[in-house]
Amino acid sequence: MAGKPVRPVNAIDQTRRMLSLVTYLRERPGARVEDVARAFGITEDELVSDLDVLPMCGTSFRGGDLLDIDTDGERIWWHNPDDVAEPLRLASDEATALLVAARAVSTLPGLREGDRQALLRATAKVEAAAGEAAGASARLSVTFESEGGVFADVDRAISERRRLWIRYYSPARDEVTEREIDPIRLVSVGHTYVEAWCRRSEARRTFRLDRVAEIKILDEPSAPPEIELRDLSEGLVQPAAEDPEVVVEVGPGGRWVAEYYPHDSADELPDGGLRISLRTPDPTSLRRLALRLGRDGRIVAPPELAESARQAAREALAAYDGIEAQDAQGNGIRE
């Protein structure tokens, strides 16, 4: 095996390579590992990593027709190329899933009309081939978040290279702010976001579309500085090494924090909880996390943030006690 280190894997590039690899191997039974790696411009370690994944791939998620590919370290053998080469047949549930997804995508705001019409034509062909399954899919529908107008304006601003004015709700601060942004790209990671250069903070920011209360396309040209686009495959929140460190201790009921928040370390505590060390450019945003955790967790460091969280909790309790007092006097609002 070559001794070169394996480079970081880009999922999209690896998928494209593996699709080409299937065709390449079908035409070259018993191909040598070093020759294939050289042909694809990758190391032998990277090629073997692809070969470890390919046997889990096939023409159906059910299995039974998976690629039977293996290697002895020198040559690569594909044992069932003829089986996989048979014409693809969609089962009824696969056709239903495909049709529902296609109809949903065709309703997306901002989709170019030519692309929409092409998708609808392809959907009609699948419907004709699916038969009764097409009728089942017609009874299902998928709806997207109510952010269509915002999506369309952002998409237009990007294509026309124009600046945007937005009123944006920040749940971390529980406030609405007005900003001018130079949009860079739309991204989808669970929700839909616009990555942009924020003129208010003079920094790159990411805004969730369903939190945009109002939006306007301005006449000013969009002129974000030259910045390297981030790989968002690991998620939107990617703390930097220079961000302030925050330490949070959670009980057994707060272990979910380690699953949802990127962190540097999560050490086990005797009571079954965790001591979590994480970094964030805005430590004050974690006060809401502390309030949400309640008895299941607390901020340990930095001390000023811990005290700020305690003060926020005291104010919340005082407000709640005030409402209860009013209610007891008959002056409050009853449900």
URDA-V758343 format. One record per pair of residues at least 6 apart in sequence whose ideal C-beta (glycine too) atoms are under 8 Angstrom apart, sorted by the first residue. I is the first residue (numbers start at 1). J is the second residue. If there is no record, write none. Layout:
# URDA-V758343
I&J ; I&J
This chain:
# URDA-V758343
1&44 ; 1&45 ; 1&48 ; 1&73 ; 2&34 ; 2&37 ; 2&43 ; 2&44 ; 2&45 ; 4&43 ; 4&45 ; 5&43 ; 5&45 ; 6&43 ; 6&45 ; 6&46 ; 6&49 ; 7&43 ; 7&46 ; 9&46 ; 9&49 ; 10&231 ; 10&233 ; 11&233 ; 14&50 ; 17&40 ; 17&42 ; 17&50 ; 18&50 ; 18&53 ; 18&54 ; 18&57 ; 20&40 ; 21&36 ; 21&40 ; 21&50 ; 21&54 ; 22&54 ; 22&67 ; 24&31 ; 24&36 ; 24&39 ; 24&40 ; 25&31 ; 25&36 ; 25&69 ; 25&76 ; 25&78 ; 25&81 ; 26&78 ; 26&81 ; 26&85 ; 28&36 ; 29&77 ; 29&78 ; 29&81 ; 30&75 ; 30&76 ; 30&77 ; 31&75 ; 31&76 ; 32&74 ; 32&75 ; 32&76 ; 33&44 ; 33&47 ; 33&48 ; 33&71 ; 33&73 ; 33&74 ; 33&75 ; 33&76 ; 34&44 ; 36&47 ; 36&76 ; 37&43 ; 37&44 ; 37&46 ; 37&47 ; 40&47 ; 48&71 ; 51&69 ; 51&70 ; 51&71 ; 51&76 ; 54&67 ; 54&69 ; 55&66 ; 55&67 ; 55&68 ; 55&69 ; 55&70 ; 56&66 ; 57&66 ; 57&67 ; 58&64 ; 58&65 ; 58&66 ; 58&67 ; 58&84 ; 59&65 ; 59&84 ; 59&88 ; 60&91 ; 60&94 ; 61&94 ; 62&91 ; 65&83 ; 65&84 ; 67&78 ; 67&80 ; 67&84 ; 68&78 ; 68&79 ; 68&80 ; 69&76 ; 69&77 ; 69&78 ; 69&79 ; 70&76 ; 70&77 ; 70&79 ; 71&77 ; 90&98 ; 90&126 ; 90&129 ; 90&130 ; 90&133 ; 92&130 ; 92&132 ; 92&133 ; 92&136 ; 93&133 ; 95&126 ; 95&129 ; 95&130 ; 95&133 ; 95&134 ; 95&137 ; 96&130 ; 96&133 ; 96&136 ; 96&137 ; 96&140 ; 98&126 ; 99&123 ; 99&126 ; 99&127 ; 99&130 ; 99&133 ; 99&134 ; 99&137 ; 99&138 ; 100&137 ; 100&140 ; 100&141 ; 100&142 ; 101&142 ; 102&119 ; 102&122 ; 102&123 ; 102&126 ; 103&123 ; 103&137 ; 103&141 ; 103&142 ; 104&141 ; 104&142 ; 104&143 ; 104&144 ; 105&111 ; 105&119 ; 106&116 ; 106&119 ; 106&120 ; 106&123 ; 107&144 ; 108&144 ; 108&151 ; 109&148 ; 109&149 ; 109&151 ; 109&152 ; 109&155 ; 110&148 ; 110&151 ; 110&152 ; 110&154 ; 110&155 ; 110&156 ; 111&119 ; 126&134 ; 127&134 ; 127&137 ; 128&134 ; 130&137 ; 145&191 ; 145&192 ; 145&209 ; 145&210 ; 146&210 ; 147&192 ; 147&209 ; 147&210 ; 147&212 ; 149&215 ; 150&209 ; 150&210 ; 150&212 ; 150&215 ; 151&186 ; 151&192 ; 151&209 ; 153&164 ; 153&215 ; 153&216 ; 153&217 ; 154&164 ; 154&183 ; 154&186 ; 154&194 ; 154&209 ; 154&215 ; 155&186 ; 156&162 ; 156&217 ; 157&163 ; 157&164 ; 157&183 ; 157&217 ; 157&222 ; 158&183 ; 158&184 ; 158&185 ; 158&186 ; 158&222 ; 160&217 ; 161&221 ; 161&222 ; 162&217 ; 162&218 ; 162&219 ; 162&220 ; 162&221 ; 162&222 ; 163&180 ; 163&181 ; 163&182 ; 163&199 ; 163&217 ; 163&218 ; 163&220 ; 163&221 ; 163&222 ; 163&223 ; 164&180 ; 164&181 ; 164&182 ; 164&183 ; 164&196 ; 164&215 ; 164&216 ; 164&217 ; 164&218 ; 164&222 ; 165&178 ; 165&179 ; 165&180 ; 165&215 ; 165&216 ; 165&218 ; 166&178 ; 166&179 ; 166&180 ; 166&181 ; 166&207 ; 166&212 ; 166&213 ; 166&214 ; 166&215 ; 166&216 ; 167&176 ; 167&177 ; 167&178 ; 167&212 ; 167&213 ; 167&214 ; 167&215 ; 168&176 ; 168&177 ; 168&178 ; 168&179 ; 168&207 ; 168&211 ; 168&212 ; 168&213 ; 169&175 ; 169&176 ; 169&211 ; 169&212 ; 169&213 ; 170&176 ; 170&177 ; 170&211 ; 171&211 ; 171&288 ; 172&282 ; 172&284 ; 172&285 ; 172&288 ; 173&284 ; 173&285 ; 174&288 ; 176&213 ; 177&200 ; 179&198 ; 179&199 ; 179&200 ; 180&198 ; 180&199 ; 180&200 ; 180&218 ; 180&220 ; 181&194 ; 181&196 ; 181&197 ; 181&198 ; 181&199 ; 181&205 ; 181&207 ; 182&196 ; 182&197 ; 182&199 ; 182&222 ; 182&223 ; 182&224 ; 183&194 ; 183&195 ; 183&196 ; 183&222 ; 184&194 ; 184&195 ; 184&196 ; 184&197 ; 184&204 ; 184&224 ; 184&227 ; 184&229 ; 185&194 ; 185&195 ; 185&229 ; 186&192 ; 186&193 ; 186&194 ; 186&195 ; 187&193 ; 187&194 ; 187&195 ; 187&206 ; 187&232 ; 187&236 ; 189&232 ; 189&235 ; 189&236 ; 191&208 ; 191&209 ; 191&210 ; 192&208 ; 192&209 ; 192&210 ; 193&206 ; 193&207 ; 193&208 ; 193&209 ; 193&236 ; 194&206 ; 194&207 ; 194&209 ; 195&204 ; 195&205 ; 195&206 ; 195&229 ; 195&230 ; 196&204 ; 196&205 ; 196&206 ; 196&207 ; 196&224 ; 197&203 ; 197&204 ; 197&205 ; 197&224 ; 197&225 ; 197&227 ; 198&204 ; 198&205 ; 204&227 ; 206&236 ; 230&238 ; 232&238 ; 235&262 ; 237&261 ; 237&262 ; 238&262 ; 239&262 ; 239&278 ; 239&279 ; 239&280 ; 239&281 ; 240&279 ; 240&281 ; 241&279 ; 243&279 ; 243&280 ; 243&281 ; 244&279 ; 244&280 ; 244&281 ; 244&283 ; 244&302 ; 245&264 ; 245&277 ; 245&278 ; 245&279 ; 245&301 ; 245&302 ; 246&277 ; 246&278 ; 246&279 ; 246&280 ; 246&283 ; 246&286 ; 246&299 ; 246&301 ; 246&302 ; 246&305 ; 247&275 ; 247&276 ; 247&277 ; 247&299 ; 247&300 ; 247&301 ; 248&257 ; 248&275 ; 248&276 ; 248&278 ; 248&286 ; 248&289 ; 248&290 ; 248&297 ; 248&298 ; 248&299 ; 248&300 ; 249&269 ; 249&273 ; 249&274 ; 249&275 ; 249&276 ; 249&297 ; 249&298 ; 249&300 ; 250&257 ; 250&258 ; 250&273 ; 250&274 ; 250&276 ; 250&293 ; 250&296 ; 250&297 ; 251&271 ; 251&272 ; 251&273 ; 251&295 ; 251&296 ; 251&297 ; 252&271 ; 252&272 ; 252&273 ; 252&296 ; 253&296 ; 254&273 ; 254&274 ; 254&293 ; 254&296 ; 254&297 ; 255&273 ; 255&274 ; 257&274 ; 257&276 ; 257&289 ; 257&293 ; 257&297 ; 258&266 ; 258&274 ; 258&276 ; 261&276 ; 261&278 ; 261&289 ; 262&278 ; 263&276 ; 263&277 ; 263&278 ; 264&277 ; 264&278 ; 264&279 ; 265&276 ; 265&277 ; 266&274 ; 266&275 ; 266&276 ; 266&277 ; 267&274 ; 267&275 ; 267&276 ; 268&274 ; 269&275 ; 273&297 ; 275&300 ; 280&286 ; 283&302 ; 283&305 ; 284&305 ; 284&308 ; 286&299 ; 286&305 ; 286&309 ; 287&299 ; 287&305 ; 287&308 ; 287&309 ; 287&312 ; 289&297 ; 290&297 ; 290&298 ; 290&299 ; 290&309 ; 290&312 ; 290&313 ; 291&309 ; 291&312 ; 291&313 ; 291&316 ; 298&306 ; 298&309 ; 299&305 ; 299&306 ; 299&309 ; 300&306 ; 323&332 ; 324&332 ; 326&332 ; 327&333 ; 327&334
